[in-house]
Amino acid sequence: MVKNIKEKKQESENKMEKITALAKKRGFVFAGSEIYGGMANSWDYGPLGVELKNNIKARWWEKFVKRRADVVGIETALIMNTKVWEASGHLKEFSDPLVDCKDCKERFRADETEGKCPSCGSKNHTEARNFNLMFKTFIGPVDDGSNTAYFRPETAQGMFVNFKNVSEATRKKIPFGIAQIGKAFRNEITPGNFIFRTREFEQMEIEYFIDKPKTKANWEKFFEMWRKEMVDWMGELGINTKEEIVEFEVPKEERAHYSERTIDFMYKFPFGEKELYGLAYRTDFDLKNHSNASGEDLSYRDEKENKIIPHVIEPTFGVERSVLATICSAYTEELAKTADGGVETRVVLKLPKWLAPIKVAVLPLSKKEELAKPAKKAYEEFLKAGIMAEYDETQSIGKRYRRQDEIGTPYCVTFDFESLKDKAVTVRDRDTMKQERIEIKKVIDYLKDKLEER
Ligand code: ATP
């Protein structure tokens, strides 16, 4: 049956509702400050959410920093000298067009809604005025107007202002990159869509410095290298890049002021095709501006002692958008047989194994001490071996399997009364639901091997 647009929209809304409910119920994401009535569009990450986030950040760092000879890491301050934001253009340019609906008083971004109020549909609104997205604060005990500071709206400037420090300290030769993972703050006009757009979020960014290009092909080859790396990374997250990602070549009039070329990697979220990551060629805009504004010579001397201002290719990745896209791609509903011969819907988070917050669940068939004791011992041994595990002895084994499927746990280890005799356990695979009998003393090695498989 061909689904009409209304049905498809309903399905997508349902999917988002289910994902949001699952995230909350199982401890991935909670509403921020909830006991005080919450705070709009602020989210806290629970025990599973923080594991998922940490897994993403650690893998990204491993792939793009530790395993690459041409990238080094850095961690810079969240609040920087205000002159940084003057030179980067953020004080002047980092704004969105804000309008107020005269009918229902809703505030919204004029560029996102084709001039119609997203709340009441009215076209009766104020002229657009530029609203700077940087969060303001002040340094020191008194706000006397002379000590205004800003929370960084991106991590990138930390890399630019440290370019000289890093290149001198590491003696890296271009092309090389500086990477950073950290928080960024934007006073977004219209946050929303769960964790998609929030006012504080984390970025994983690389500023990749290249020689001043003599021809277009000189920078395009690096741009293409990073485009491929980004696609490869999305594949590692379990995203089907051919079907779920659209590469949007951003036209000149929509590009940031510094960019010569930008690709937005759009992910097909249930609420629409939206930017997941970006890749930009920032030319020599940043280092040139910081050189001029600071008076520090940020040029680089090549082998022939020529002074050049390097150009920059910037791949940028949002952590929370990675979490959301990953969960959306992994969320699956399947029909499965129940123990009594019926059929039920099985919700499975088919996360890549490396991403799953919990790798193994240990489930004794009965709470009785004779089974619970060896099961708890195995659970502790998993933890000691560095395998993230969970112990669960409540409710039927079927329900416990379903709970683990919902959070994406790749393996369940079940202790039954037979285990006391044959010193073996049943290992169940999340995706195939196949079960294997494995000797208890071999189960850690067995699972370590399995968890390494892609
Ligand atoms: P958008 O067009 O969605 O506002 P942007 O083009 O302003 O995004 P960039 O400045 O390129 O975004 O930021 C780099 C990355 O940081 C984005 O690709 C995204 O993954 C993430 N990001 C940006 N803004 C937010 C936000 N408000 N909440 C969560 N993640 C964000």
Residues whose N, C-alpha, C, O or C-beta is under 5 A from the ligand:
A	BS01	ATP	E188 I195 F196 R197 T198 F201 Q203 E275 L276 Y277 G278 T316 F317 G318 R321
